[in-house]
Amino acid sequence: MRELTSYMTTQQQEAILTVCLMAAFADGGKSDTERAAIKRIVESLPHRDLNAAAIHRRVLEQQASLTEVVAPLDSPSLRNFAYEMAVCVCDADEVVNDAEKGFLESLKRELQLSAAPTTAFQQRAEDTARAALTDPPSPAIASALSTPGVPSVDEAEVERSILNYSI
């Protein structure tokens, strides 16, 4: 993840943050665990000059369309990263409801991502969220976390992030 975020422009980072906030509000509210997940994502971004308050207001006032927001994400790795971070935010409270699923489907379409990798990632994130409730994780969940062939920015880093967000 650090390699990816090191070359992101401020506009791309703002797009990632906006997508995360939209994911948090997809179900009509934002939980403390979703706030914490967003905070960790923001802290992982290199540019500290993001105007988070303005982005937050823009999302709350529904002034941002998903099409407009994702436009700066001009590479497959940035689009995958945005989707994965949105999944992490939606899974942060361990419940992905219908509204959040609908948002993630819309996001997947706007980012022009194929169904197989995003579905696999989303399932792994949900399994990880469930695994956080058990100690230690079951072999099936451990196996799901190490499923090869799912493209990711940095799979090891994403796995650690998902686990942290889930906890």
C-alpha positions as CSV (number, residue, x, y, z in Angstrom):
1,M,0.0,0.0,0.0
2,R,2.8,2.4,0.8
3,E,4.1,2.1,-2.8
4,L,0.7,3.0,-4.2
5,T,0.0,5.9,-1.8
6,S,3.5,7.4,-2.3
7,Y,2.7,8.5,-5.9
8,M,-1.0,9.5,-5.4
9,T,-1.9,13.1,-6.1
10,T,-3.8,15.1,-3.6
11,Q,-6.8,14.9,-5.9
12,Q,-6.6,11.1,-6.0
13,Q,-6.3,10.9,-2.2
14,E,-9.4,13.2,-1.9
15,A,-11.2,10.8,-4.2
16,I,-10.3,7.8,-1.9
17,L,-11.4,9.7,1.2
18,T,-14.6,10.7,-0.5
19,V,-15.3,7.1,-1.6
20,C,-14.7,6.0,2.0
21,L,-17.1,8.6,3.5
22,M,-19.7,7.7,0.9
23,A,-19.3,4.1,1.9
24,A,-19.7,5.0,5.6
25,F,-22.9,7.0,4.9
26,A,-24.3,4.5,2.4
27,D,-26.6,3.0,5.1
28,G,-27.7,6.4,6.4
29,G,-25.3,6.7,9.3
30,K,-21.8,6.4,10.3
31,S,-20.7,4.2,13.2
32,D,-17.7,4.7,15.5
33,T,-15.9,1.7,14.0
34,E,-16.5,3.2,10.5
35,R,-15.0,6.5,11.7
36,A,-12.0,4.7,13.1
37,A,-11.5,2.8,9.8
38,I,-11.7,6.1,7.8
39,K,-9.2,7.7,10.3
40,R,-6.7,4.9,9.7
41,I,-7.1,5.2,6.0
42,V,-6.5,8.9,6.1
43,E,-3.5,8.4,8.3
44,S,-2.0,6.0,5.8
45,L,-2.1,8.7,3.0
46,P,1.0,10.7,2.6
47,H,-0.5,14.2,2.0
48,R,-1.7,15.7,5.2
49,D,-3.1,18.8,3.5
50,L,-6.4,17.1,2.6
51,N,-9.4,19.3,3.6
52,A,-11.3,16.5,5.3
53,A,-13.9,18.8,6.7
54,A,-14.8,20.1,3.2
55,I,-14.9,16.6,1.8
56,H,-17.1,15.5,4.7
57,R,-19.5,18.4,4.2
58,R,-19.6,17.7,0.5
59,V,-20.6,14.1,1.1
60,L,-23.1,15.0,3.8
61,E,-24.8,17.5,1.5
62,Q,-24.7,15.0,-1.3
63,Q,-22.8,17.3,-3.6
64,A,-20.6,14.6,-4.9
65,S,-21.6,12.1,-7.5
66,L,-19.9,8.8,-7.6
67,T,-19.0,9.3,-11.3
68,E,-17.3,12.6,-10.5
69,V,-15.6,11.3,-7.4
70,V,-13.9,8.3,-9.1
71,A,-12.7,10.2,-12.2
72,P,-9.2,11.0,-10.8
73,L,-8.6,7.3,-10.1
74,D,-7.0,6.7,-13.4
75,S,-5.1,3.4,-12.9
76,P,-6.4,-0.1,-12.1
77,S,-4.4,-0.2,-8.9
78,L,-6.0,3.1,-7.7
79,R,-9.5,1.8,-8.6
80,N,-8.9,-1.5,-6.8
81,F,-7.5,0.4,-3.8
82,A,-10.6,2.7,-3.7
83,Y,-12.9,-0.3,-3.8
84,E,-11.0,-2.2,-1.2
85,M,-11.0,0.7,1.2
86,A,-14.8,1.1,0.7
87,V,-15.2,-2.5,1.5
88,C,-13.1,-2.1,4.6
89,V,-15.3,0.8,5.8
90,C,-18.5,-1.0,5.1
91,D,-17.2,-4.1,7.0
92,A,-15.8,-2.1,9.9
93,D,-19.0,-2.5,11.9
94,E,-19.1,-6.2,10.9
95,V,-22.4,-5.8,9.2
96,V,-22.8,-5.1,5.5
97,N,-26.4,-4.3,4.9
98,D,-28.4,-4.0,1.7
99,A,-27.7,-0.3,1.3
100,E,-24.0,-0.8,1.7
101,K,-24.1,-3.7,-0.8
102,G,-25.9,-1.5,-3.2
103,F,-23.3,1.2,-2.8
104,L,-20.4,-1.3,-3.3
105,E,-22.1,-2.6,-6.5
106,S,-22.5,1.0,-7.8
107,L,-18.9,1.7,-6.9
108,K,-17.7,-1.4,-8.7
109,R,-19.6,-0.3,-11.9
110,E,-18.3,3.2,-11.7
111,L,-14.7,2.0,-11.2
112,Q,-15.2,-0.5,-14.1
113,L,-14.0,-3.4,-12.0
114,S,-14.6,-7.0,-12.9
115,A,-16.9,-9.0,-10.7
116,A,-14.7,-12.0,-9.8
117,P,-11.8,-10.2,-8.0
118,T,-14.1,-7.7,-6.2
119,T,-16.5,-10.5,-5.1
120,A,-13.6,-12.5,-3.8
121,F,-12.1,-9.6,-2.0
122,Q,-15.5,-8.7,-0.4
123,Q,-16.0,-12.3,0.7
124,R,-12.5,-12.4,2.2
125,A,-13.2,-9.1,4.1
126,E,-16.5,-10.5,5.4
127,D,-14.8,-13.7,6.5
128,T,-12.1,-11.6,8.2
129,A,-14.7,-9.6,10.1
130,R,-16.3,-12.8,11.2
131,A,-12.9,-14.2,12.2
132,A,-12.3,-11.3,14.5
133,L,-15.1,-12.6,16.6
134,T,-13.4,-16.0,17.0
135,D,-10.1,-16.7,18.6
136,P,-8.2,-18.2,16.8
137,P,-9.7,-18.0,13.3
138,S,-11.1,-21.2,11.9
139,P,-9.1,-23.1,9.2
140,A,-11.7,-22.1,6.6
141,I,-11.3,-18.4,7.4
142,A,-7.5,-18.7,7.5
143,S,-7.7,-20.4,4.1
144,A,-10.0,-17.7,2.7
145,L,-7.5,-15.0,3.8
146,S,-4.7,-16.6,1.8
147,T,-6.7,-17.2,-1.4
148,P,-4.3,-16.7,-4.3
149,G,-5.1,-15.0,-7.5
150,V,-7.1,-12.1,-6.2
151,P,-5.4,-8.9,-7.6
152,S,-4.6,-6.4,-4.9
153,V,-2.4,-3.4,-4.3
154,D,-0.4,-5.2,-1.7
155,E,-2.2,-8.3,-0.4
156,A,-0.3,-8.6,2.9
157,E,-0.8,-5.0,3.7
158,V,-4.5,-5.1,2.8
159,E,-5.0,-8.3,4.9
160,R,-3.5,-6.5,7.9
161,S,-5.7,-3.5,7.2
162,I,-8.8,-5.5,7.0
163,L,-8.0,-7.3,10.2
164,N,-7.3,-4.1,12.0
165,Y,-10.5,-2.5,10.7
166,S,-12.5,-5.6,11.6
167,I,-11.2,-5.6,15.2
